[in-house]
Amino acid sequence: METAQLDMGADVLAKASKVLGDPLSPNPAVRYMGVRLAECLRDALRVAESRGMRLPDPDCGEDDGEDT
């Protein structure tokens, strides 16, 4: 699921770059791209949060490789 969300985000970003780079893009197209970009950002943040919850806690006493 994460891969699909991130791939969709990359696709939307590519399309949005074209629309936003064209000064003659109509307002509805720009608004649509803004909505889609917000959806993709929400998905990307959800993926980042999910991945962060799977990381080990840095304070859980794991050996950090330093000699003390």
C-alpha distance (Angstrom), angle and dihedral (degrees) to the residues before:
residue distance angle dihedral
M1 . . .
E2 3.80 . .
T3 3.79 91.7 .
A4 3.80 91.5 51.2
Q5 3.82 91.8 49.3
L6 3.80 92.9 49.2
D7 3.82 92.7 45.0
M8 3.80 90.0 50.8
G9 3.80 89.3 50.0
A10 3.80 91.2 53.5
D11 3.82 90.6 49.3
V12 3.80 93.1 48.8
L13 3.81 90.7 47.1
A14 3.81 91.1 53.7
K15 3.82 91.6 49.8
A16 3.80 92.7 43.8
S17 3.80 91.2 51.8
K18 3.80 89.3 58.3
V19 3.81 94.1 47.2
L20 3.80 94.6 43.7
G21 3.80 92.1 44.3
D22 3.79 91.9 57.4
P23 3.80 110.3 80.3
L24 3.81 89.1 -160.4
S25 3.82 94.6 58.6
P26 3.80 109.1 127.7
N27 3.80 118.2 -113.0
P28 3.83 94.5 -112.6
A29 3.82 90.5 56.0
V30 3.80 91.6 49.3
R31 3.80 91.5 47.7
Y32 3.81 91.5 48.1
M33 3.80 90.5 51.9
G34 3.81 90.5 48.7
V35 3.80 90.7 53.1
R36 3.80 92.1 47.3
L37 3.83 91.8 47.4
A38 3.80 90.1 51.6
E39 3.82 90.0 51.4
C40 3.80 90.9 50.3
L41 3.79 92.2 47.2
R42 3.81 89.6 52.3
D43 3.81 89.6 51.2
A44 3.82 92.2 47.4
L45 3.80 90.9 50.5
R46 3.80 89.6 49.3
V47 3.83 89.9 52.0
A48 3.81 91.4 48.3
E49 3.80 91.8 49.1
S50 3.79 91.5 47.7
R51 3.79 92.1 49.8
G52 3.79 91.0 45.9
M53 3.80 90.9 55.2
R54 3.81 88.9 55.3
L55 3.80 93.9 54.3
P56 3.79 117.2 98.0
D57 3.79 116.0 -104.4
P58 3.83 106.6 -100.7
D59 3.83 89.9 -142.5
C60 3.79 95.9 54.3
G61 3.82 93.0 102.4
E62 3.79 99.3 -98.3
D63 3.81 115.7 159.0
D64 3.78 108.3 -99.7
G65 3.78 93.4 -163.6
E66 3.81 95.7 -108.7
D67 3.77 120.5 128.9
T68 3.79 112.4 -132.5
